[in-house]
Amino acid sequence: MGADALPDEIEGLLALAEDCSLTPEAARERMRRVAASPAGWRDRARENQIADREIAMMAESMEICR
């Protein structure tokens, strides 16, 4: 059983954060950092010499993260 919408996900993560001794502010900052982490993934893949066809194969999965 999981959340069906983003607000539900956030609410659940904030509840877990409290159990992990994180303040709501610290939890929100961590969520922001995690959400931003896929940004620029194509450039990083190219820097690591990943072939364009492999980048194209990964694109669908990576775009879901946005």
N, C-alpha and C positions, 0 to 999 in steps of 0.2 A: 504494500500500500504506500503510495507516494503522493506527492503534490501534483496537481493537474495544471497549475498556473504559477507564473513567476512570483506573485505576491505570497502564495502558499509556500513556495520553496524558501523564500527569504524568511518568512515567519518561522519555519522549521529550523533553519540554520541559526537564527537568533536564539531559539530555545536551546539548541545544542551548545551554542557558544556560552550560554550561562552555565551549563553543566561543566564546561571546560574552563571555567573561571575567566572568561573573556568579557569585557564590557561590551555593550551594544555598539559603541563607537569603534572599538578595536575590531569587532566582528565585521562591521560594515566596511571598514578599511581593507580587511583581508579579502572580503568578497569582491571589492572593487579591483584589487590587484589580480585576483584569480580571473575575473571577467576580462581584464585587459591583457592578460598574458598571451592569447593567440594573435594579438595585433602584430602585423608585420611578419607573419609566419612564412609567407612566400619568399620574402627577401632573405630570411634566415635559411630557408631551404636551399635557395640558390647559392648563398655564401658557403654552404656545406656541400656544394656540388651535386645536389640532387637533380636528376634529369627532369626536364620540363614535363615529359609524359607522366612521370611519377608524381610531380606536383599537381598535375591535372587530376590524377586519380585521388589524391588526398583532398582536393579542393572541396568536394561535396561534404565530407565529414568535418572539415575545418570551418566551413561557412556556417554550419549548424551552431558552432560555438559562439557566434556573434550575437 
